[in-house]
Amino acid sequence: MIRPLADADRPGIFTVVNQAAEAYRGIIPPDRWKEPYMPESELAAEIAAGIAFSGWEEDGALQGVMGIQPVRDVILIRHAYVRPDRQGEGIGTALLDALCRDVDRPILIGTWAAATWAIRFYEARGFALVGEGEKAGLLRRYWTVPERQIETSVVLGDGRWFGGTK
């Protein structure tokens, strides 16, 4: 079942994010990796910055989480993670579909350039990479990330971003 997550769900969000982010270890640049990947203080700051998380819950436990954040004239999909033992079961797709269903503006997603599996996931669901020349400007305009992360990330957009429909 997909449901909006509340403050009481922070420990579960923390667990899912950090378990799933292990996939980045040794893939993203070593200077961008930290332990834990998303500390509790960072999770709290992201929620305070307006990210609303939804989660896939089964048997009382979160199996996947994904955030949505309105920023200016776009919607950002943020922090999309599924427990490693549940990946490939459609949880990420269901969360993405649920979060994107009723938005009224273009959707952008940022991820690590080296996370080819994540890029393929979004491309298979109708998102496309923005041009390398546009990427840095978008990351500076819509995200609050360090320059090093801008250098090592990509941005994908939905059909609305590219002038089409959803």
Residue pairs with C-beta under 8 A, 6 or more apart in sequence:
1 56
1 57
1 58
2 54
2 55
2 56
2 57
2 94
2 95
2 98
3 54
3 55
3 57
4 52
4 53
4 54
5 12
5 13
5 52
5 53
5 54
5 55
5 62
5 65
7 47
9 53
9 55
9 62
10 40
10 43
10 44
10 47
12 55
12 61
12 62
12 65
13 43
13 53
13 55
13 62
13 65
14 36
14 38
14 40
14 43
15 62
16 55
16 62
16 63
16 64
16 65
16 81
16 82
16 83
17 37
17 38
17 43
17 65
17 79
17 81
18 36
18 37
18 38
19 81
19 83
19 84
20 81
20 82
20 83
20 84
20 87
21 36
21 37
21 38
21 81
22 37
22 84
23 84
23 115
23 117
24 33
24 37
24 112
24 115
25 33
27 112
27 114
27 115
28 112
28 114
28 115
28 152
29 114
29 148
29 152
31 148
32 112
32 148
32 149
32 152
38 46
38 79
46 67
46 78
46 79
47 53
49 69
49 144
50 69
50 70
50 71
51 67
51 68
51 69
51 78
51 79
52 67
52 68
52 69
53 65
53 66
53 67
53 79
54 65
54 66
54 67
54 68
54 95
54 98
54 99
55 62
55 63
55 64
55 65
55 66
55 95
56 62
56 63
56 64
56 65
56 82
56 91
56 94
56 95
57 63
62 83
63 82
63 83
63 86
63 91
64 80
64 81
64 82
64 83
64 86
64 91
64 92
64 95
65 79
65 80
65 81
65 95
66 77
66 78
66 79
66 80
66 81
66 92
66 95
66 96
66 99
67 77
67 78
67 79
67 80
68 75
68 76
68 77
68 78
68 99
68 103
69 75
69 76
69 78
70 76
70 105
71 142
71 143
72 141
72 142
73 105
73 106
74 105
74 106
74 107
74 108
74 142
74 161
75 100
75 103
75 105
75 106
75 107
75 108
76 107
76 108
76 109
76 110
76 142
76 143
77 96
77 99
77 100
77 107
77 108
77 109
80 92
80 95
80 96
80 109
80 118
82 89
82 91
82 92
92 121
93 125
96 125
100 107
100 158
100 166
105 160
106 157
106 158
106 160
106 161
107 127
107 157
107 158
107 160
107 161
108 130
108 138
108 142
108 155
108 156
108 157
108 158
108 161
109 122
109 127
109 155
109 156
109 157
110 138
110 139
110 143
110 145
110 153
110 154
110 155
110 156
111 118
111 119
111 122
111 153
111 154
111 156
112 118
112 152
112 153
112 154
113 119
113 152
113 153
113 154
114 152
119 129
119 154
119 156
122 156
123 129
123 156
126 158
126 159
126 166
127 156
127 157
127 158
128 156
128 157
128 162
129 154
129 155
129 156
130 138
130 154
130 155
130 156
130 157
130 161
134 155
135 150
135 153
135 154
135 155
136 150
138 155
139 145
139 149
139 150
139 153
139 155
140 150
145 153
158 166
159 165
159 166
160 166
